[in-house]
Amino acid sequence: MNCGHLPMDTRLLLLLLFLFLLTFSPAAADLAGDGASLMTFRAAVGRFVLPWNTSVSPCMWPGVTCASNRVVSLRLPGSGLIGQIPEGTLGNLSNLQTLSLRFNALSGPLPSDLARCKELRNLYLQGNRFSGEIPAFLSSLSSLVRLNLAENNFSGVIPLAFNNLTRLGTLYLESLIVTVIPPALVISISHRPRDFVLPSTTRSARRAWKSSGGMFDLEPDKPLSSESCLSSTCELHMQDSSSLLSSSSQLMNCTPTLSP
């Protein structure tokens, strides 16, 4: 059809229809949804520090990266964010691959709908004031490669379901108030040539474990014994990972004692 022979009114209507379809295409709607979720996030924890403006695309906002008209990365380290992240914000960014909120003053539990970000590969939350149980829902994020929860106020048990994160290459949990490190989890990750830093099972001690070197860098002079078990787990004192593997039956059968 030759539009040059159409009346002016008809051509104008066709142009308006084209612009309408372009504006309300699924990609545009998804990006608009991402932007709305980010603005809700800003209102909750960064109203005075994030210079985001709805007059421009979210892809042009500082800290935001897009691909295929979707937000895929949010990097706001040391940005002065403070408070609790509400549900219905970051969890709506279904294409998010990298989330870096390290070294802010964010507090409270993580929003559970973050579990909907199935594309998430890198999660950096260290140096905040997050609290509550170590989020078990993180184990459902099967694409995770790097996870850093260090220097927060998370407490309780490291979920055994973290075993499901088979792509995980970096795991930092130091300085958390952890009462249980499941032996089966430690045995599993000892097979992986990755970088893991586990927390202490007591408030007073800090210990780092690096599986890539097959070494426990913590009190290597003390042997593993059933007396060092804490709440159905064990203190880790072996310097060589082979000692851990050969002692797996002892780990699983140790008699629990109360934590000091």
Contacts in CASP RR format, 6 or more apart in sequence:
PFRMAT RR
TARGET T0000
AUTHOR 0000-0000-0000
METHOD contacts of the structure
MODEL  1
MNCGHLPMDTRLLLLLLFLFLLTFSPAAADLAGDGASLMTFRAAVGRFVL
PWNTSVSPCMWPGVTCASNRVVSLRLPGSGLIGQIPEGTLGNLSNLQTLS
LRFNALSGPLPSDLARCKELRNLYLQGNRFSGEIPAFLSSLSSLVRLNLA
ENNFSGVIPLAFNNLTRLGTLYLESLIVTVIPPALVISISHRPRDFVLPS
TTRSARRAWKSSGGMFDLEPDKPLSSESCLSSTCELHMQDSSSLLSSSSQ
LMNCTPTLSP
3 11 0 8 1.000
3 14 0 8 1.000
4 11 0 8 1.000
6 14 0 8 1.000
22 28 0 8 1.000
27 68 0 8 1.000
27 69 0 8 1.000
27 70 0 8 1.000
28 69 0 8 1.000
30 69 0 8 1.000
30 70 0 8 1.000
30 95 0 8 1.000
31 57 0 8 1.000
31 58 0 8 1.000
31 59 0 8 1.000
31 66 0 8 1.000
31 69 0 8 1.000
31 70 0 8 1.000
31 71 0 8 1.000
33 92 0 8 1.000
34 58 0 8 1.000
34 70 0 8 1.000
34 71 0 8 1.000
34 92 0 8 1.000
34 93 0 8 1.000
34 95 0 8 1.000
35 54 0 8 1.000
35 58 0 8 1.000
35 71 0 8 1.000
37 88 0 8 1.000
37 89 0 8 1.000
37 90 0 8 1.000
37 91 0 8 1.000
37 92 0 8 1.000
37 93 0 8 1.000
38 52 0 8 1.000
38 58 0 8 1.000
38 61 0 8 1.000
38 64 0 8 1.000
38 71 0 8 1.000
38 74 0 8 1.000
38 89 0 8 1.000
38 93 0 8 1.000
39 52 0 8 1.000
39 54 0 8 1.000
40 86 0 8 1.000
40 88 0 8 1.000
40 89 0 8 1.000
41 85 0 8 1.000
41 86 0 8 1.000
41 89 0 8 1.000
41 90 0 8 1.000
42 50 0 8 1.000
42 52 0 8 1.000
44 83 0 8 1.000
44 84 0 8 1.000
44 85 0 8 1.000
44 86 0 8 1.000
44 89 0 8 1.000
45 81 0 8 1.000
45 82 0 8 1.000
45 83 0 8 1.000
45 84 0 8 1.000
45 85 0 8 1.000
45 104 0 8 1.000
45 106 0 8 1.000
46 79 0 8 1.000
46 80 0 8 1.000
46 81 0 8 1.000
46 82 0 8 1.000
49 79 0 8 1.000
49 80 0 8 1.000
49 81 0 8 1.000
50 61 0 8 1.000
50 62 0 8 1.000
50 76 0 8 1.000
50 79 0 8 1.000
50 81 0 8 1.000
51 61 0 8 1.000
51 62 0 8 1.000
52 58 0 8 1.000
52 61 0 8 1.000
52 62 0 8 1.000
52 64 0 8 1.000
53 61 0 8 1.000
57 66 0 8 1.000
58 64 0 8 1.000
58 66 0 8 1.000
58 71 0 8 1.000
59 65 0 8 1.000
59 66 0 8 1.000
59 69 0 8 1.000
59 71 0 8 1.000
63 73 0 8 1.000
63 74 0 8 1.000
63 75 0 8 1.000
63 76 0 8 1.000
64 71 0 8 1.000
64 73 0 8 1.000
64 74 0 8 1.000
65 71 0 8 1.000
65 72 0 8 1.000
65 73 0 8 1.000
65 74 0 8 1.000
65 75 0 8 1.000
65 98 0 8 1.000
66 72 0 8 1.000
67 95 0 8 1.000
68 95 0 8 1.000
70 94 0 8 1.000
70 95 0 8 1.000
71 93 0 8 1.000
71 95 0 8 1.000
71 96 0 8 1.000
72 95 0 8 1.000
72 96 0 8 1.000
72 97 0 8 1.000
72 98 0 8 1.000
72 119 0 8 1.000
73 96 0 8 1.000
73 97 0 8 1.000
73 98 0 8 1.000
73 99 0 8 1.000
74 90 0 8 1.000
74 93 0 8 1.000
74 96 0 8 1.000
74 98 0 8 1.000
74 99 0 8 1.000
74 100 0 8 1.000
74 101 0 8 1.000
75 98 0 8 1.000
75 100 0 8 1.000
76 100 0 8 1.000
76 101 0 8 1.000
76 104 0 8 1.000
77 100 0 8 1.000
77 101 0 8 1.000
77 102 0 8 1.000
77 103 0 8 1.000
77 104 0 8 1.000
77 124 0 8 1.000
78 102 0 8 1.000
78 103 0 8 1.000
78 104 0 8 1.000
79 104 0 8 1.000
80 104 0 8 1.000
80 105 0 8 1.000
81 101 0 8 1.000
81 104 0 8 1.000
81 105 0 8 1.000
81 106 0 8 1.000
82 104 0 8 1.000
82 105 0 8 1.000
82 106 0 8 1.000
82 107 0 8 1.000
83 105 0 8 1.000
83 106 0 8 1.000
83 107 0 8 1.000
83 108 0 8 1.000
84 106 0 8 1.000
84 107 0 8 1.000
84 108 0 8 1.000
84 109 0 8 1.000
85 106 0 8 1.000
85 110 0 8 1.000
85 111 0 8 1.000
86 111 0 8 1.000
87 111 0 8 1.000
87 112 0 8 1.000
87 113 0 8 1.000
88 111 0 8 1.000
88 113 0 8 1.000
89 111 0 8 1.000
90 96 0 8 1.000
90 99 0 8 1.000
90 111 0 8 1.000
90 113 0 8 1.000
90 114 0 8 1.000
90 117 0 8 1.000
91 111 0 8 1.000
91 113 0 8 1.000
91 114 0 8 1.000
91 115 0 8 1.000
91 116 0 8 1.000
91 117 0 8 1.000
92 113 0 8 1.000
92 116 0 8 1.000
93 117 0 8 1.000
94 116 0 8 1.000
94 117 0 8 1.000
94 118 0 8 1.000
94 119 0 8 1.000
95 119 0 8 1.000
96 117 0 8 1.000
96 119 0 8 1.000
96 120 0 8 1.000
97 119 0 8 1.000
97 120 0 8 1.000
97 121 0 8 1.000
97 122 0 8 1.000
97 143 0 8 1.000
98 120 0 8 1.000
98 121 0 8 1.000
98 122 0 8 1.000
99 117 0 8 1.000
99 120 0 8 1.000
99 122 0 8 1.000
99 123 0 8 1.000
99 124 0 8 1.000
99 125 0 8 1.000
100 122 0 8 1.000
100 124 0 8 1.000
101 124 0 8 1.000
101 125 0 8 1.000
101 128 0 8 1.000
102 124 0 8 1.000
102 125 0 8 1.000
102 126 0 8 1.000
102 127 0 8 1.000
102 128 0 8 1.000
102 148 0 8 1.000
103 126 0 8 1.000
103 127 0 8 1.000
103 128 0 8 1.000
104 127 0 8 1.000
104 128 0 8 1.000
105 128 0 8 1.000
105 129 0 8 1.000
106 125 0 8 1.000
106 128 0 8 1.000
106 129 0 8 1.000
106 130 0 8 1.000
107 128 0 8 1.000
107 129 0 8 1.000
107 130 0 8 1.000
107 131 0 8 1.000
108 129 0 8 1.000
108 130 0 8 1.000
108 131 0 8 1.000
108 132 0 8 1.000
109 130 0 8 1.000
109 131 0 8 1.000
109 132 0 8 1.000
109 133 0 8 1.000
109 135 0 8 1.000
110 125 0 8 1.000
110 130 0 8 1.000
110 135 0 8 1.000
112 135 0 8 1.000
112 137 0 8 1.000
114 120 0 8 1.000
114 135 0 8 1.000
114 137 0 8 1.000
114 138 0 8 1.000
115 137 0 8 1.000
115 138 0 8 1.000
115 140 0 8 1.000
115 141 0 8 1.000
117 141 0 8 1.000
118 141 0 8 1.000
118 142 0 8 1.000
118 143 0 8 1.000
119 143 0 8 1.000
120 141 0 8 1.000
120 143 0 8 1.000
120 144 0 8 1.000
121 143 0 8 1.000
121 144 0 8 1.000
121 145 0 8 1.000
121 146 0 8 1.000
122 144 0 8 1.000
122 145 0 8 1.000
122 146 0 8 1.000
123 138 0 8 1.000
123 141 0 8 1.000
123 144 0 8 1.000
123 146 0 8 1.000
123 147 0 8 1.000
123 148 0 8 1.000
124 146 0 8 1.000
124 148 0 8 1.000
125 148 0 8 1.000
125 149 0 8 1.000
125 152 0 8 1.000
126 148 0 8 1.000
126 149 0 8 1.000
126 150 0 8 1.000
126 151 0 8 1.000
126 152 0 8 1.000
126 172 0 8 1.000
127 150 0 8 1.000
127 151 0 8 1.000
127 152 0 8 1.000
128 151 0 8 1.000
128 152 0 8 1.000
129 152 0 8 1.000
129 153 0 8 1.000
130 149 0 8 1.000
130 152 0 8 1.000
130 153 0 8 1.000
130 154 0 8 1.000
131 152 0 8 1.000
131 153 0 8 1.000
131 154 0 8 1.000
131 155 0 8 1.000
132 153 0 8 1.000
132 154 0 8 1.000
132 155 0 8 1.000
133 154 0 8 1.000
133 155 0 8 1.000
133 156 0 8 1.000
133 157 0 8 1.000
134 149 0 8 1.000
134 154 0 8 1.000
134 155 0 8 1.000
134 156 0 8 1.000
134 157 0 8 1.000
134 158 0 8 1.000
134 159 0 8 1.000
134 173 0 8 1.000
134 176 0 8 1.000
134 178 0 8 1.000
135 154 0 8 1.000
136 159 0 8 1.000
136 161 0 8 1.000
138 144 0 8 1.000
138 147 0 8 1.000
138 159 0 8 1.000
138 162 0 8 1.000
138 165 0 8 1.000
139 159 0 8 1.000
139 161 0 8 1.000
139 162 0 8 1.000
139 163 0 8 1.000
139 164 0 8 1.000
139 165 0 8 1.000
140 161 0 8 1.000
140 164 0 8 1.000
141 165 0 8 1.000
142 164 0 8 1.000
142 165 0 8 1.000
142 166 0 8 1.000
142 167 0 8 1.000
143 167 0 8 1.000
144 165 0 8 1.000
144 167 0 8 1.000
144 168 0 8 1.000
145 167 0 8 1.000
145 168 0 8 1.000
145 169 0 8 1.000
145 170 0 8 1.000
146 168 0 8 1.000
146 169 0 8 1.000
146 170 0 8 1.000
147 165 0 8 1.000
147 168 0 8 1.000
147 170 0 8 1.000
147 171 0 8 1.000
147 172 0 8 1.000
148 170 0 8 1.000
148 171 0 8 1.000
148 172 0 8 1.000
149 172 0 8 1.000
149 173 0 8 1.000
149 176 0 8 1.000
150 172 0 8 1.000
150 173 0 8 1.000
150 174 0 8 1.000
150 175 0 8 1.000
150 176 0 8 1.000
150 197 0 8 1.000
151 174 0 8 1.000
151 175 0 8 1.000
152 175 0 8 1.000
152 176 0 8 1.000
153 176 0 8 1.000
153 177 0 8 1.000
154 176 0 8 1.000
154 177 0 8 1.000
155 176 0 8 1.000
155 177 0 8 1.000
155 178 0 8 1.000
155 179 0 8 1.000
156 177 0 8 1.000
156 178 0 8 1.000
156 179 0 8 1.000
156 180 0 8 1.000
157 178 0 8 1.000
157 179 0 8 1.000
157 180 0 8 1.000
157 182 0 8 1.000
158 173 0 8 1.000
158 178 0 8 1.000
158 180 0 8 1.000
158 181 0 8 1.000
158 182 0 8 1.000
158 185 0 8 1.000
158 198 0 8 1.000
158 199 0 8 1.000
160 182 0 8 1.000
160 184 0 8 1.000
160 185 0 8 1.000
162 168 0 8 1.000
162 171 0 8 1.000
162 185 0 8 1.000
163 184 0 8 1.000
163 185 0 8 1.000
163 188 0 8 1.000
163 189 0 8 1.000
165 171 0 8 1.000
168 192 0 8 1.000
168 194 0 8 1.000
169 192 0 8 1.000
169 194 0 8 1.000
169 195 0 8 1.000
169 196 0 8 1.000
170 194 0 8 1.000
170 195 0 8 1.000
170 196 0 8 1.000
171 189 0 8 1.000
171 194 0 8 1.000
171 195 0 8 1.000
171 196 0 8 1.000
171 197 0 8 1.000
171 198 0 8 1.000
172 196 0 8 1.000
172 197 0 8 1.000
173 197 0 8 1.000
173 198 0 8 1.000
173 199 0 8 1.000
174 197 0 8 1.000
174 198 0 8 1.000
174 199 0 8 1.000
174 206 0 8 1.000
174 208 0 8 1.000
175 199 0 8 1.000
175 206 0 8 1.000
176 199 0 8 1.000
177 199 0 8 1.000
177 203 0 8 1.000
178 198 0 8 1.000
178 199 0 8 1.000
178 200 0 8 1.000
178 201 0 8 1.000
179 201 0 8 1.000
179 230 0 8 1.000
179 231 0 8 1.000
179 259 0 8 1.000
180 201 0 8 1.000
180 230 0 8 1.000
180 231 0 8 1.000
180 232 0 8 1.000
180 233 0 8 1.000
181 198 0 8 1.000
181 199 0 8 1.000
181 201 0 8 1.000
181 233 0 8 1.000
181 236 0 8 1.000
182 233 0 8 1.000
183 233 0 8 1.000
183 234 0 8 1.000
183 248 0 8 1.000
183 251 0 8 1.000
183 252 0 8 1.000
184 252 0 8 1.000
186 198 0 8 1.000
186 236 0 8 1.000
186 244 0 8 1.000
186 251 0 8 1.000
187 244 0 8 1.000
187 245 0 8 1.000
187 248 0 8 1.000
187 251 0 8 1.000
189 196 0 8 1.000
189 211 0 8 1.000
190 211 0 8 1.000
190 214 0 8 1.000
190 241 0 8 1.000
190 244 0 8 1.000
190 245 0 8 1.000
192 211 0 8 1.000
193 211 0 8 1.000
193 212 0 8 1.000
194 211 0 8 1.000
194 212 0 8 1.000
195 210 0 8 1.000
195 211 0 8 1.000
195 212 0 8 1.000
196 209 0 8 1.000
196 210 0 8 1.000
196 211 0 8 1.000
197 208 0 8 1.000
197 209 0 8 1.000
197 210 0 8 1.000
198 207 0 8 1.000
198 208 0 8 1.000
198 209 0 8 1.000
198 236 0 8 1.000
199 206 0 8 1.000
199 207 0 8 1.000
200 206 0 8 1.000
200 207 0 8 1.000
201 230 0 8 1.000
201 231 0 8 1.000
201 233 0 8 1.000
201 235 0 8 1.000
201 259 0 8 1.000
202 230 0 8 1.000
202 259 0 8 1.000
202 260 0 8 1.000
205 218 0 8 1.000
207 216 0 8 1.000
207 217 0 8 1.000
207 218 0 8 1.000
207 219 0 8 1.000
207 236 0 8 1.000
208 217 0 8 1.000
208 218 0 8 1.000
209 215 0 8 1.000
209 216 0 8 1.000
209 217 0 8 1.000
209 218 0 8 1.000
209 236 0 8 1.000
210 217 0 8 1.000
211 241 0 8 1.000
213 241 0 8 1.000
214 240 0 8 1.000
214 241 0 8 1.000
215 239 0 8 1.000
215 240 0 8 1.000
215 241 0 8 1.000
216 236 0 8 1.000
216 237 0 8 1.000
216 238 0 8 1.000
216 239 0 8 1.000
216 240 0 8 1.000
216 241 0 8 1.000
216 244 0 8 1.000
218 236 0 8 1.000
218 237 0 8 1.000
219 237 0 8 1.000
220 237 0 8 1.000
220 238 0 8 1.000
220 239 0 8 1.000
221 237 0 8 1.000
222 228 0 8 1.000
222 235 0 8 1.000
222 237 0 8 1.000
223 237 0 8 1.000
223 238 0 8 1.000
224 234 0 8 1.000
224 235 0 8 1.000
224 236 0 8 1.000
224 237 0 8 1.000
224 238 0 8 1.000
224 243 0 8 1.000
224 244 0 8 1.000
224 247 0 8 1.000
224 250 0 8 1.000
224 251 0 8 1.000
226 234 0 8 1.000
226 250 0 8 1.000
226 253 0 8 1.000
226 254 0 8 1.000
226 255 0 8 1.000
227 257 0 8 1.000
228 234 0 8 1.000
228 235 0 8 1.000
228 237 0 8 1.000
229 235 0 8 1.000
229 254 0 8 1.000
229 255 0 8 1.000
229 256 0 8 1.000
229 257 0 8 1.000
230 256 0 8 1.000
230 257 0 8 1.000
230 259 0 8 1.000
231 256 0 8 1.000
231 258 0 8 1.000
231 259 0 8 1.000
232 256 0 8 1.000
234 251 0 8 1.000
234 254 0 8 1.000
236 244 0 8 1.000
238 244 0 8 1.000
238 247 0 8 1.000
244 251 0 8 1.000
END
